[in-house]
Amino acid sequence: MEAEDFEYPASAVPAAIGADMLWVHIGLRRLYAVTGADTNAGTVDAKVPGAMSHGVVVNHGGEVVDAVALDETLSSGKIAHAAKQLI
């Protein structure tokens, strides 16, 4: 469903620019046959929290957020908090 006059960003980076909070709520998809990696793994890389305004990242989808990049962004102070759902 699309709202009138709403444009979807081409990637997560433009959506994160200036954001105070990023709630990642996409699941992992099928595996790439060649690499064995999930197709959505790493969707949120270092560029995404780096575009935020000292915000919070909530990761609902496992490996969708690059854990190393998130840790580096937290350590730099660019974002204040991060949370990950564990089931």
LINBELNOR-V80584 format. One record per helix or strand of 2 or more residues. SS is the DSSP state (~ for helix, > for strand). FROM is the first residue (numbers start at 1). TO is the last residue. If there is no record, write none. Layout:
# LINBELNOR-V80584
{{SS & FROM & TO} {SS & FROM & TO}}
This chain:
# LINBELNOR-V80584
{{~ & 12 & 16} {> & 21 & 24} {~ & 46 & 50} {> & 56 & 59} {~ & 62 & 64} {~ & 67 & 76} {> & 81 & 84}}
